[in-house]
Amino acid sequence: MQFLKTNRGRALAWLVTLLLGGLIVWGTQHDAALYHDPIMQVTQVTTGQPSKETDDFHNTDTQTKQTLHGKILNGRYRGQRLTVTNTYSRSGAMDQRYRVGSQLFVVVHDHQSAHLTATAKDLKRDTPLLFMIWLVVGLLLLIMQFSGFMAFLSVAANGVLFLIAILLNGSTQGAQVLWIFGSLAVVFAALTLWLVLGANRQMLITLATTLGGTAIAIVVALLVFHFTHERGMFYESMQYVTQLPRPLFLAETLLGSLGAVMDESTDIISSLFALKRERPELSAAQVFKSGRQIGSTIMGPLINVLFFIFVADTFPMAMLYLKNGNSWGYTFSMNMSMGVVQSLISGIGIVLAVPLASFLASRFMEKKVRA
């Protein structure tokens, strides 16, 4: 990593990163042989005239028919040309427009005739997906260097653990969802903080704050649920859930609260350790007061971030409900109510983490913090 601090090292790192990005884009444009489903590359598009449509709620949209000409890139029909029709709307709610150069997954219908017929199923999306992953990882490594690498490693490791947890949950038919994801939350927090902060006292204090704040928030939520008999909790709004929705909702809330509390705890305790390093004469009471002041500046923006994420997640479906004649109350109940509850529980964890982080740091921080 010392090599990256020189001008020559930075230039070489940027060059390697750019070359990798080019290889990724080129490789995903020529990797059709890796897929089992037939892939067609569009070579010519004929677009018809748009037609206007209006539904019973006076919502208007336009539909346009396309005729796509192309050739199959993989499988037993590789090299054969075919023509596919596609209809897309201006809103793009359930369909999309294809252009020359697009690669599509298709379903071949006629295996016997000389001219193949097929239906477009979906767009092949690996190029933009891998390009964005390359961009994020490249920026992390070039700007943050070793810290960026450890952050990426923590995300990758947590992704693998999350996949394992989903497989375990599926194998138990959702009977142990809270135990599985509760244990996963502890592993998530410990692994992430160990990789990012290292095995030291700061990591242990941050871990204790994260787990403590999250646990208290969940306990407070369960107590409120108990005394209110869960009135206003519309579990039926969790569409397509094939197991008991209540434990799944609690597991989802647990992971969401964990991320918010970990973010705040890391900021507060890192700042307090840096402050103690610069001013070792500070007493425990002064450290506690400083932690509360830092937390008060972080708390508001962090809660707003959670709210914006929640709004961004529910906004499209809420608009669809309202445009189709549903009332504001029904739209809120079916789309927003559970997200609001999750945001409130996370907000409780964020608020409680401020005094908890300040107290633990003031009591268990070394008298002289090493650089």
VOBA-1610 file (N, C-alpha, C; in pm, whole numbers, padded with zeros to 5 digits, always signed):
BEGIN
Met+00081-00120+00000Met+00000+00000+00000Met+00085+00127+00000Gln+00212+00119+00046Gln+00300+00235+00042Gln+00328+00277-00103Phe+00331+00177-00194Phe+00357+00207-00335Phe+00248+00295-00394Leu+00122+00279-00344Leu+00011+00356-00397Leu+00017+00503-00356Lys+00101+00536-00257Lys+00111+00674-00212Lys+00201+00758-00303Thr+00281+00695-00389Thr+00366+00768-00483Thr+00287+00802-00608Asn+00334+00905-00681Asn+00265+00946-00804Asn+00265+00835-00908Arg+00379+00764-00916Arg+00387+00653-01012Arg+00291+00542-00973Gly+00283+00515-00844Gly+00192+00410-00799Gly+00047+00443-00825Arg+00008+00570-00800Arg-00130+00611-00827Arg-00163+00602-00976Ala-00071+00647-01060Ala-00094+00641-01204Ala-00110+00497-01251Leu-00024+00408-01200Leu-00034+00267-01238Leu-00165+00206-01188Ala-00207+00244-01068Ala-00332+00191-01013Ala-00452+00237-01097Trp-00453+00365-01136Trp-00561+00414-01221Trp-00562+00342-01356Leu-00444+00318-01413Leu-00436+00249-01542Leu-00489+00107-01531Val-00447+00036-01426Val-00494-00102-01407Val-00645-00104-01387Thr-00697-00009-01309Thr-00841-00003-01284Thr-00919+00022-01413Leu-00871+00114-01496Leu-00937+00141-01623Leu-00933+00020-01716Leu-00819-00049-01719Leu-00808-00169-01803Leu-00904-00277-01757Leu-00915-00294-01625Leu-01008-00394-01572Leu-01152-00359-01608Gly-01186-00229-01600Gly-01320-00188-01638Gly-01349-00218-01784Gly-01251-00189-01872Gly-01271-00220-02013Gly-01285-00369-02039Leu-01206-00451-01969Leu-01217-00596-01985Leu-01352-00648-01937Ile-01402-00589-01828Ile-01532-00632-01776Ile-01642-00602-01877Val-01643-00480-01930Val-01746-00444-02028Val-01736-00532-02152Trp-01613-00551-02202Trp-01596-00634-02322Trp-01635-00779-02293Gly-01594-00829-02178Gly-01623-00969-02145Gly-01771-00997-02131Thr-01846-00906-02067Thr-01989-00930-02051Thr-02066-00914-02182Gln-02007-00846-02279Gln-02071-00837-02411Gln-02048-00963-02494His-01955-01048-02451His-01921-01169-02527His-01926-01294-02440Asp-02010-01296-02339Asp-02017-01412-02248Asp-02146-01490-02263Ala-02211-01479-02380Ala-02339-01549-02400Ala-02325-01700-02385Ala-02207-01753-02417Ala-02188-01898-02408Ala-02199-01949-02265Leu-02187-01862-02167Leu-02197-01903-02027Leu-02341-01924-01982Tyr-02438-01880-02061Tyr-02579-01887-02024Tyr-02646-02006-02093His-02741-02065-02020His-02816-02178-02075His-02930-02131-02165Asp-03000-02023-02126Asp-03111-01971-02205Asp-03059-01904-02332Pro-03134-01915-02441Pro-03092-01849-02567Pro-03087-01697-02551Ile-02985-01636-02609Ile-02967-01491-02605Ile-02962-01440-02748Met-03044-01339-02776Met-03047-01278-02909Met-02991-01137-02901Gln-02902-01104-02997Gln-02853-00967-03007Gln-02930-00895-03117Val-02987-00780-03082Val-03069-00705-03175Val-02979-00632-03275Thr-03004-00653-03403Thr-02926-00587-03508Thr-03007-00483-03584Gln-03140-00491-03578Gln-03225-00394-03647Gln-03358-00381-03576Val-03410-00261-03565Val-03536-00235-03496Val-03628-00156-03586Thr-03752-00204-03603Thr-03855-00131-03674Thr-03964-00093-03574Thr-03990+00035-03560Thr-04082+00085-03458Thr-04209+00135-03524Gly-04325+00091-03473Gly-04453+00134-03525Gly-04501+00264-03464Gln-04623+00302-03496Gln-04681+00424-03444Gln-04739+00399-03303Pro-04717+00491-03211Pro-04773+00473-03076Pro-04925+00489-03074Ser-04989+00413-02989Ser-05134+00422-02974Ser-05166+00458-02829Lys-05265+00546-02811Lys-05302+00594-02679Lys-05406+00503-02617Glu-05390+00475-02485Glu-05486+00391-02413Glu-05524+00459-02282Thr-05651+00439-02243Thr-05704+00497-02118Thr-05777+00388-02042Asp-05750+00379-01909Asp-05817+00276-01830Asp-05940+00333-01759Asp-06002+00253-01671Asp-06124+00294-01603Asp-06104+00410-01507Phe-05980+00434-01464Phe-05952+00543-01371Phe-05896+00665-01443His-05910+00668-01576His-05868+00780-01660His-05716+00800-01660Asn-05642+00693-01634Asn-05497+00697-01651Asn-05466+00674-01798Thr-05385+00759-01855Thr-05351+00747-01997Thr-05207+00701-02014Asp-05185+00623-02118Asp-05052+00574-02151Asp-05048+00547-02301Thr-04930+00533-02353Thr-04914+00501-02495Thr-04838+00371-02509Gln-04878+00291-02607Gln-04810+00165-02636Gln-04757+00168-02778Thr-04638+00113-02794Thr-04572+00111-02924Thr-04523-00030-02952Lys-04544-00074-03075Lys-04501-00208-03114Lys-04367-00200-03188Gln-04277-00289-03152Gln-04146-00299-03216Gln-04133-00433-03288Thr-04060-00431-03398Thr-04019-00555-03463Thr-03867-00562-03454Leu-03817-00661-03383Leu-03674-00674-03357Leu-03614-00783-03444His-03510-00750-03516His-03436-00847-03597His-03299-00869-03533Gly-03258-00995-03525Gly-03128-01023-03463Gly-03086-01165-03484Lys-02980-01204-03416Lys-02928-01340-03426Lys-02900-01395-03287Ile-02909-01527-03276Ile-02885-01595-03149Ile-02735-01613-03129Leu-02690-01588-03006Leu-02548-01588-02977Leu-02497-01716-02912Asn-02588-01803-02866Asn-02542-01920-02791Asn-02637-02037-02814Gly-02595-02153-02763Gly-02680-02271-02766Gly-02689-02338-02903Arg-02785-02426-02918Arg-02800-02506-03039Arg-02843-02422-03158Tyr-02902-02305-03135Tyr-02947-02218-03244Tyr-02848-02105-03270Arg-02728-02116-03221Arg-02630-02009-03236Arg-02609-01975-03385Gly-02609-01845-03412Gly-02587-01796-03548Gly-02713-01782-03630Gln-02823-01843-03588Gln-02947-01834-03666Gln-03015-01700-03640Arg-03078-01646-03743Arg-03145-01518-03734Arg-03294-01539-03709Leu-03353-01445-03640Leu-03496-01454-03610Leu-03552-01315-03590Thr-03684-01307-03592Thr-03756-01182-03575Thr-03849-01194-03455Val-03845-01095-03368Val-03924-01096-03244Val-04003-00967-03237Thr-04127-00975-03193Thr-04208-00855-03171Thr-04210-00819-03023Asn-04216-00691-02996Asn-04218-00642-02858Asn-04307-00520-02852Thr-04388-00512-02748Thr-04475-00396-02725Thr-04434-00331-02594Tyr-04404-00202-02599Tyr-04364-00131-02478Tyr-04451-00008-02458Ser-04462+00034-02335Ser-04542+00150-02300Ser-04451+00266-02261Arg-04507+00386-02263Arg-04428+00502-02226Arg-04391+00498-02077Ser-04482+00445-01993Ser-04455+00438-01850Ser-04349+00333-01817Gly-04343+00225-01898Gly-04245+00121-01873Gly-04270+00043-01746Ala-04395+00037-01699Ala-04425-00029-01572Ala-04403-00180-01580Met-04446-00241-01690Met-04437-00386-01702Met-04361-00429-01827Asp-04297-00336-01895Asp-04229-00369-02020Asp-04116-00269-02040Gln-04044-00280-02151Gln-03935-00188-02180Gln-03906-00184-02329Arg-03838-00079-02369Arg-03802-00060-02508Arg-03663-00118-02534Tyr-03649-00187-02647Tyr-03520-00244-02685Tyr-03462-00167-02802Arg-03329-00163-02807Arg-03258-00086-02909Arg-03156-00174-02980Val-03101-00122-03089Val-02997-00194-03162Val-02877-00214-03068Gly-02829-00339-03063Gly-02719-00373-02975Gly-02762-00438-02847Ser-02892-00429-02812Ser-02941-00493-02690Ser-02930-00645-02701Gln-02898-00709-02591Gln-02896-00855-02584Gln-03012-00900-02497Leu-03096-00989-02553Leu-03219-01030-02488Leu-03220-01179-02462Phe-03276-01217-02348Phe-03312-01357-02327Phe-03442-01384-02402Val-03445-01488-02482Val-03563-01519-02561Val-03607-01662-02534Val-03735-01686-02562Val-03793-01820-02554Val-03825-01865-02695Val-03757-01969-02743Val-03778-02020-02878Val-03902-02108-02878His-03995-02082-02972His-04122-02154-02975His-04123-02269-03076Asp-04075-02242-03196Asp-04086-02341-03303Asp-03948-02403-03327His-03935-02533-03294His-03808-02601-03311His-03797-02671-03446Gln-03905-02677-03522Gln-03906-02758-03643Gln-03897-02677-03771Ser-03962-02560-03775Ser-03967-02486-03901Ser-03831-02425-03934Ala-03817-02387-04059Ala-03690-02331-04104Ala-03665-02194-04043His-03772-02119-04017His-03759-01986-03959His-03801-01992-03813Leu-03709-01963-03726Leu-03738-01969-03583Leu-03832-01856-03542Thr-03918-01885-03448Thr-04001-01782-03384Thr-03971-01784-03235Ala-03974-01667-03175Ala-03939-01658-03034Ala-04009-01538-02971Thr-04005-01533-02840Thr-04061-01423-02762Thr-03952-01367-02672Ala-03943-01235-02670Ala-03844-01171-02582Ala-03889-01186-02436Lys-03797-01235-02351Lys-03829-01257-02211Lys-03778-01144-02123Asp-03655-01106-02138Asp-03598-01001-02053Asp-03466-00955-02112Leu-03420-00843-02061Leu-03293-00786-02106Leu-03177-00850-02029Lys-03068-00876-02096Lys-02946-00925-02032Lys-02877-00806-01965Arg-02861-00813-01831Arg-02821-00696-01754Arg-02685-00710-01687Asp-02606-00809-01722Asp-02481-00828-01649Asp-02380-00717-01675Thr-02385-00654-01792Thr-02287-00549-01822Thr-02301-00429-01728Pro-02418-00366-01715Pro-02426-00253-01621Pro-02405-00294-01476Leu-02449-00416-01439Leu-02433-00460-01301Leu-02285-00474-01264Leu-02210-00547-01346Leu-02068-00567-01317Leu-01990-00437-01333Phe-02034-00350-01424Phe-01965-00222-01440Phe-01979-00138-01314Met-02098-00136-01253Met-02118-00060-01131Met-02038-00120-01015Ile-02032-00254-01008Ile-01951-00317-00904Ile-01804-00279-00921Trp-01756-00283-01046Trp-01617-00244-01072Trp-01593-00099-01032Leu-01689-00011-01062Leu-01673+00130-01031Leu-01664+00153-00881Val-01751+00087-00804Val-01750+00103-00659Val-01620+00050-00600Val-01582-00072-00639Val-01459-00132-00585Val-01337-00051-00627Gly-01334-00006-00752Gly-01220+00073-00798Gly-01203+00202-00721Leu-01314+00273-00697Leu-01307+00397-00620Leu-01266+00371-00476Leu-01316+00263-00417Leu-01276+00229-00280Leu-01126+00206-00270Leu-01072+00129-00365Leu-00930+00096-00358Leu-00841+00216-00390Leu-00883+00297-00487Leu-00799+00409-00528Leu-00803+00525-00430Ile-00918+00548-00370Ile-00931+00662-00279Ile-00900+00624-00135Met-00955+00512-00090Met-00937+00472+00050Met-00823+00373+00071Gln-00772+00316-00038Gln-00659+00223-00033Gln-00689+00104+00058Phe-00607+00080+00161Phe-00625-00040+00242Phe-00760-00039+00315Ser-00801+00078+00365Ser-00930+00086+00434Ser-01044+00053+00338Gly-01033+00098+00214Gly-01134+00065+00115Gly-01139-00083+00085Phe-01020-00145+00079Phe-01017-00289+00054Phe-01084-00365+00167Met-01059-00325+00292Met-01122-00393+00406Met-01273-00370+00407Ala-01317-00251+00367Ala-01460-00225+00360Ala-01527-00314+00255Phe-01462-00326+00139Phe-01516-00415+00035Phe-01516-00559+00081Leu-01410-00600+00152Leu-01402-00737+00201Leu-01514-00765+00301Ser-01545-00667+00385Ser-01654-00687+00482Ser-01788-00701+00413Val-01812-00621+00309Val-01938-00631+00234Val-01949-00767+00165Ala-01839-00812+00104Ala-01840-00941+00036Ala-01865-01055+00135Ala-01797-01050+00250Ala-01815-01155+00351Ala-01958-01155+00405Asn-02013-01037+00431Asn-02150-01029+00479Asn-02250-01078+00375Gly-02220-01053+00248Gly-02308-01104+00143Gly-02312-01255+00141Val-02196-01318+00159Val-02191-01465+00163Val-02267-01517+00284Leu-02248-01453+00400Leu-02318-01496+00521Leu-02469-01479+00506Phe-02511-01370+00443Phe-02654-01347+00423Phe-02714-01454+00333Leu-02641-01494+00228Leu-02688-01600+00140Leu-02701-01732+00215Ile-02604-01762+00301Ile-02611-01884+00381Ile-02732-01880+00473Ala-02758-01763+00535Ala-02874-01750+00624Ala-03005-01772+00549Ile-03014-01720+00427Ile-03135-01740+00347Ile-03155-01888+00315Leu-03046-01955+00280Leu-03056-02099+00251Leu-03098-02177+00375Leu-03043-02141+00492Leu-03083-02207+00616Leu-03230-02181+00648Asn-03274-02059+00625Asn-03414-02027+00650Asn-03506-02105+00557Gly-03464-02121+00431Gly-03544-02201+00339Gly-03549-02348+00376Ser-03436-02401+00425Ser-03433-02543+00462Ser-03515-02574+00586Thr-03536-02474+00673Thr-03618-02494+00792Thr-03761-02446+00773Gln-03798-02407+00650Gln-03932-02358+00617Gln-03970-02236+00700Gly-03871-02156+00739Gly-03897-02033+00813Gly-03928-02052+00959Ala-03912-02174+01011Ala-03946-02200+01152Ala-03848-02136+01248Gln-03724-02112+01207Gln-03621-02056+01295Gln-03569-01923+01243Val-03656-01845+01179Val-03609-01725+01111Val-03549-01624+01209Leu-03610-01608+01327Leu-03557-01510+01422Leu-03423-01554+01479Trp-03409-01683+01510Trp-03282-01733+01561Trp-03172-01722+01456Ile-03207-01754+01333Ile-03106-01749+01226Ile-03059-01606+01203Phe-03152-01514+01185Phe-03112-01377+01153Phe-03069-01300+01276Gly-03113-01342+01395Gly-03058-01282+01517Gly-02911-01317+01534Ser-02878-01444+01511Ser-02737-01485+01516Ser-02658-01418+01404Leu-02721-01405+01287Leu-02654-01340+01175Leu-02622-01194+01207Ala-02711-01126+01279Ala-02686-00986+01316Ala-02562-00973+01402Val-02545-01065+01497Val-02426-01062+01583Val-02300-01086+01500Val-02306-01183+01410Val-02189-01214+01326Val-02161-01097+01232Phe-02267-01039+01173Phe-02251-00922+01087Phe-02173-00812+01158Ala-02220-00777+01277Ala-02160-00665+01351Ala-02016-00696+01387Ala-01991-00816+01441Ala-01856-00851+01485Ala-01759-00857+01367Leu-01800-00920+01258Leu-01712-00934+01143Leu-01683-00799+01077Thr-01787-00717+01060Thr-01769-00587+00996Thr-01676-00498+01077Leu-01700-00490+01206Leu-01617-00403+01290Leu-01475-00455+01302Trp-01460-00586+01304Trp-01324-00644+01312Trp-01244-00612+01185Leu-01309-00623+01070Leu-01239-00596+00945Leu-01210-00447+00927Val-01303-00362+00969Val-01288-00219+00947Val-01200-00153+01054Leu-01221-00189+01181Leu-01151-00125+01292Leu-01033-00205+01345Gly-01034-00336+01321Gly-00929-00421+01376Gly-00968-00475+01513Ala-00890-00570+01562Ala-00918-00632+01692Ala-00856-00546+01802Asn-00931-00449+01853Asn-00882-00360+01956Asn-00997-00318+02047Arg-00966-00234+02144Arg-01068-00192+02240Arg-01176-00108+02173Gln-01139-00026+02077Gln-01239+00054+02007Gln-01341-00034+01938Met-01296-00143+01878Met-01387-00235+01811Met-01482-00299+01912Leu-01431-00339+02029Leu-01516-00404+02130Leu-01621-00308+02184Ile-01582-00183+02210Ile-01678-00084+02260Ile-01785-00057+02155Thr-01744-00044+02029Thr-01840-00020+01921Thr-01934-00140+01905Leu-01880-00260+01914Leu-01963-00381+01903Leu-02064-00387+02016Ala-02020-00359+02139Ala-02112-00363+02253Ala-02222-00258+02237Thr-02186-00140+02189Thr-02286-00035+02168Thr-02385-00075+02059Thr-02334-00130+01951Thr-02420-00169+01839Thr-02520-00276+01882Leu-02470-00382+01944Leu-02560-00489+01986Leu-02654-00444+02096Gly-02603-00364+02190Gly-02688-00317+02298Gly-02798-00224+02249Gly-02764-00128+02164Gly-02865-00036+02112Gly-02969-00107+02028Thr-02926-00201+01947Thr-03021-00276+01863Thr-03113-00362+01949Ala-03055-00430+02047Ala-03136-00518+02133Ala-03239-00438+02211Ile-03200-00323+02266Ile-03294-00241+02343Ile-03406-00190+02253Ala-03373-00149+02131Ala-03475-00100+02039Ala-03577-00210+02007Ile-03529-00331+01984Ile-03620-00442+01954Ile-03706-00476+02074Val-03648-00474+02194Val-03724-00504+02316Val-03833-00398+02337Val-03799-00271+02318Val-03899-00164+02331Val-04012-00186+02231Ala-03977-00222+02108Ala-04080-00246+02006Ala-04170-00363+02045Leu-04112-00469+02096Leu-04193-00585+02137Leu-04286-00550+02252Leu-04239-00468+02345Leu-04324-00425+02455Leu-04442-00341+02404Val-04415-00252+02310Val-04522-00171+02251Val-04620-00260+02178Phe-04570-00358+02104Phe-04658-00451+02034Phe-04747-00526+02133His-04689-00564+02246His-04764-00641+02344His-04877-00558+02406Phe-04847-00435+02446Phe-04948-00355+02515Phe-05052-00298+02418Thr-05020-00284+02292Thr-05116-00233+02194Thr-05184-00346+02117His-05145-00471+02146His-05201-00588+02077His-05181-00578+01926Glu-05074-00510+01886Glu-05034-00498+01746Glu-05143-00439+01657Arg-05224-00350+01714Arg-05324-00282+01632Arg-05253-00188+01536Gly-05297-00189+01411Gly-05235-00106+01309Gly-05119-00172+01237Met-05088-00295+01271Met-04981-00368+01203Met-05043-00450+01090Phe-05023-00408+00969Phe-05086-00472+00853Phe-04986-00571+00791Tyr-04976-00688+00854Tyr-04883-00789+00803Tyr-04925-00840+00666Glu-05053-00825+00632Glu-05098-00871+00500Glu-05039-00787+00388Ser-04983-00670+00422Ser-04920-00588+00319Ser-04786-00644+00274Met-04732-00742+00347Met-04607-00807+00307Met-04641-00910+00200Gln-04649-00863+00076Gln-04697-00947-00034Gln-04596-01056-00068Tyr-04650-01167-00117Tyr-04573-01280-00169Tyr-04492-01352-00061Val-04521-01327+00067Val-04451-01397+00174Val-04512-01535+00191Thr-04431-01640+00185Thr-04480-01777+00192Thr-04455-01840+00329Gln-04419-01759+00430Gln-04404-01807+00565Gln-04467-01705+00658Leu-04467-01733+00789Leu-04531-01642+00884Leu-04470-01502+00871Pro-04553-01402+00845Pro-04497-01268+00818Pro-04442-01198+00941Arg-04497-01224+01060Arg-04453-01150+01179Arg-04306-01178+01213Pro-04262-01305+01224Pro-04118-01327+01251Pro-04029-01271+01141Leu-04075-01279+01017Leu-03995-01225+00907Leu-03983-01073+00917Phe-04092-01008+00957Phe-04088-00862+00976Phe-03990-00826+01088Leu-03993-00900+01198Leu-03902-00871+01309Leu-03756-00894+01268Ala-03730-00998+01189Ala-03594-01022+01141Ala-03548-00909+01050Glu-03638-00864+00964Glu-03606-00753+00874Glu-03577-00626+00954Thr-03659-00600+01056Thr-03640-00482+01140Thr-03510-00491+01218Leu-03475-00611+01263Leu-03351-00631+01338Leu-03229-00594+01254Leu-03226-00641+01130Leu-03112-00611+01044Leu-03107-00463+01007Gly-03225-00402+00983Gly-03228-00260+00951Gly-03181-00174+01067Ser-03226-00206+01188Ser-03182-00131+01306Ser-03034-00150+01332Leu-02985-00270+01308Leu-02843-00297+01330Leu-02756-00206+01245Gly-02790-00191+01119Gly-02710-00105+01031Gly-02709+00039+01075Ala-02827+00091+01114Ala-02836+00230+01157Ala-02758+00254+01285Val-02775+00165+01383Val-02706+00181+01511Val-02555+00164+01495Met-02513+00070+01410Met-02370+00051+01388Met-02307+00174+01325Asp-02376+00234+01229Asp-02326+00355+01164Asp-02302+00465+01267Glu-02404+00491+01350Glu-02391+00597+01449Glu-02286+00564+01555Ser-02286+00440+01603Ser-02191+00402+01708Ser-02048+00416+01660Thr-02022+00375+01537Thr-01887+00387+01482Thr-01843+00532+01474Asp-01933+00621+01430Asp-01898+00763+01420Asp-01868+00823+01556Ile-01955+00797+01653Ile-01937+00857+01786Ile-01810+00807+01853Ile-01791+00677+01854Ile-01678+00621+01928Ile-01546+00652+01857Ser-01545+00651+01725Ser-01423+00690+01653Ser-01386+00834+01684Ser-01486+00922+01689Ser-01460+01062+01721Ser-01408+01078+01863Leu-01466+01001+01956Leu-01421+01011+02095Leu-01279+00958+02112Phe-01244+00853+02041Phe-01108+00801+02049Phe-01010+00903+01990Ala-01048+00967+01879Ala-00961+01069+01821Ala-00947+01188+01916Leu-01057+01227+01981Leu-01052+01338+02077Leu-00963+01304+02196Lys-00976+01182+02246Lys-00894+01140+02360Lys-00747+01131+02321Arg-00721+01095+02197Arg-00583+01087+02151Arg-00520+01226+02148Glu-00597+01327+02110Glu-00545+01463+02103Glu-00542+01530+02240Arg-00638+01493+02325Arg-00645+01556+02457Arg-00658+01448+02564Pro-00549+01383+02599Pro-00554+01273+02696Pro-00594+01314+02836Glu-00595+01444+02866Glu-00630+01489+03001Glu-00780+01491+03025Leu-00860+01465+02923Leu-01006+01468+02940Leu-01051+01362+03039Ser-01144+01401+03127Ser-01200+01307+03224Ser-01311+01225+03161Ala-01357+01123+03235Ala-01465+01038+03185Ala-01593+01119+03166Ala-01620+01212+03256Ala-01741+01294+03243Ala-01734+01382+03119Gln-01615+01436+03091Gln-01599+01520+02972Gln-01613+01439+02844Val-01560+01317+02846Val-01575+01229+02729Val-01723+01195+02707Phe-01794+01168+02817Phe-01937+01137+02805Phe-02015+01256+02748Lys-01985+01375+02795Lys-02052+01494+02745Lys-02020+01518+02598Ser-01894+01497+02560Ser-01855+01514+02419Ser-01927+01413+02331Gly-01941+01289+02379Gly-02012+01189+02302Gly-02157+01226+02279Arg-02222+01282+02380Arg-02361+01325+02362Arg-02370+01439+02262Gln-02275+01530+02264Gln-02276+01641+02168Gln-02254+01591+02026Ile-02160+01498+02010Ile-02137+01440+01877Ile-02261+01366+01829Gly-02321+01288+01918Gly-02440+01212+01883Gly-02557+01299+01844Ser-02570+01415+01910Ser-02682+01504+01878Ser-02670+01562+01739Thr-02547+01577+01688Thr-02528+01628+01551Thr-02545+01518+01447Ile-02519+01394+01485Ile-02531+01283+01390Ile-02674+01231+01383Met-02743+01234+01496Met-02872+01168+01510Met-02975+01218+01409Gly-02989+01350+01395Gly-03090+01405+01305Gly-03069+01365+01160Pro-02950+01390+01103Pro-02928+01349+00963Pro-02946+01200+00940Leu-02905+01117+01037Leu-02915+00973+01018Leu-03061+00928+01015Ile-03144+00985+01103Ile-03286+00951+01101Ile-03350+00996+00971Asn-03310+01112+00922Asn-03363+01160+00794Asn-03320+01071+00678Val-03198+01019+00683Val-03152+00926+00580Val-03241+00803+00577Leu-03273+00748+00695Leu-03362+00633+00702Leu-03499+00666+00643Phe-03549+00786+00675Phe-03680+00827+00621Phe-03677+00837+00470Phe-03570+00896+00415Phe-03562+00911+00270Phe-03552+00775+00201Ile-03476+00682+00260Ile-03468+00547+00203Ile-03605+00482+00203Phe-03678+00500+00313Phe-03811+00442+00324Phe-03905+00501+00218Val-03903+00634+00200Val-03989+00699+00102Val-03953+00654-00039Ala-03824+00646-00068Ala-03781+00603-00202Ala-03827+00462-00232Asp-03832+00376-00130Asp-03871+00236-00150Asp-04021+00222-00176Thr-04102+00303-00109Thr-04247+00287-00118Thr-04313+00381-00219Phe-04241+00482-00265Phe-04302+00584-00350Phe-04363+00529-00480Pro-04293+00443-00556Pro-04353+00396-00683Pro-04483+00320-00663Met-04484+00226-00566Met-04608+00149-00545Met-04719+00236-00488Ala-04686+00333-00403Ala-04787+00423-00350Ala-04852+00504-00462Met-04772+00553-00556Met-04826+00627-00669Met-04918+00540-00753Leu-04881+00413-00769Leu-04964+00321-00847Leu-05099+00299-00778Tyr-05095+00284-00645Tyr-05221+00266-00570Tyr-05310+00390-00585Leu-05252+00509-00568Leu-05331+00631-00576Leu-05386+00654-00716Lys-05308+00624-00818Lys-05353+00643-00956Lys-05464+00546-00995Asn-05481+00441-00918Asn-05585+00343-00950Asn-05703+00352-00854Gly-05725+00472-00799Gly-05847+00500-00726Gly-05849+00462-00580Asn-05736+00423-00522Asn-05733+00388-00380Asn-05719+00514-00295Ser-05774+00509-00174Ser-05767+00623-00084Ser-05627+00636-00024Trp-05601+00754+00035Trp-05472+00775+00101Trp-05455+00680+00218Gly-05564+00658+00294Gly-05554+00568+00409Gly-05519+00426+00370Tyr-05588+00375+00268Tyr-05560+00238+00223Tyr-05421+00228+00162Thr-05380+00331+00086Thr-05247+00331+00026Thr-05139+00331+00134Phe-05159+00411+00239Phe-05062+00414+00349Phe-05056+00279+00420Ser-05172+00220+00447Ser-05176+00093+00520Ser-05106-00019+00443Met-05129-00025+00312Met-05077-00135+00232Met-04934-00115+00184Asn-04883+00007+00189Asn-04749+00032+00135Asn-04651+00094+00234Met-04701+00178+00324Met-04611+00259+00405Met-04611+00225+00553Ser-04718+00166+00604Ser-04731+00151+00749Ser-04618+00068+00809Met-04585-00046+00747Met-04481-00132+00802Met-04344-00065+00793Gly-04321+00010+00684Gly-04195+00083+00672Gly-04182+00192+00776Val-04294+00260+00807Val-04292+00362+00912Val-04256+00300+01047Val-04314+00184+01077Val-04284+00116+01203Val-04136+00079+01209Gln-04082+00025+01100Gln-03940-00008+01097Gln-03853+00116+01116Ser-03891+00226+01053Ser-03813+00349+01069Ser-03819+00400+01212Leu-03935+00388+01276Leu-03946+00433+01415Leu-03862+00347+01509Ile-03863+00216+01485Ile-03781+00127+01569Ile-03633+00158+01550Ser-03592+00179+01426Ser-03453+00216+01400Ser-03421+00351+01465Gly-03518+00445+01461Gly-03497+00574+01525Gly-03478+00560+01675Ile-03553+00469+01737Ile-03535+00445+01880Ile-03393+00395+01907Gly-03346+00301+01825Gly-03210+00251+01841Gly-03107+00360+01823Ile-03129+00450+01727Ile-03035+00560+01703Ile-03028+00653+01824Val-03144+00685+01880Val-03146+00775+01996Val-03079+00710+02117Leu-03111+00584+02143Leu-03055+00517+02260Leu-02906+00490+02246Ala-02857+00481+02122Ala-02714+00453+02103Ala-02626+00570+02145Val-02681+00691+02146Val-02599+00808+02182Val-02551+00801+02326Pro-02641+00790+02426Pro-02590+00779+02564Pro-02514+00648+02589Leu-02556+00541+02522Leu-02488+00413+02544Leu-02345+00418+02493Ala-02324+00471+02372Ala-02189+00482+02318Ala-02104+00577+02401Ser-02163+00688+02444Ser-02088+00784+02525Ser-02048+00724+02659Phe-02138+00650+02721Phe-02108+00590+02852Phe-02000+00483+02840Leu-02016+00391+02744Leu-01918+00283+02731Leu-01780+00338+02694Ala-01776+00437+02607Ala-01647+00494+02569Ala-01582+00566+02685Ser-01661+00639+02764Ser-01604+00713+02877Ser-01555+00621+02988Arg-01613+00503+03000Arg-01576+00413+03109Arg-01468+00312+03070Phe-01465+00273+02945Phe-01375+00164+02908Phe-01265+00205+02811Met-01258+00331+02776Met-01149+00380+02691Met-01020+00388+02771Glu-00907+00360+02704Glu-00777+00371+02772Glu-00754+00516+02816Lys-00677+00531+02923Lys-00645+00666+02969Lys-00560+00741+02867Lys-00479+00666+02793Lys-00398+00727+02688Lys-00415+00645+02562Val-00485+00702+02464Val-00513+00631+02339Val-00394+00641+02249Arg-00348+00525+02200Arg-00233+00522+02110Arg-00278+00559+01968Ala-00188+00621+01893Ala-00218+00660+01755Ala-00217+00539+01664
//
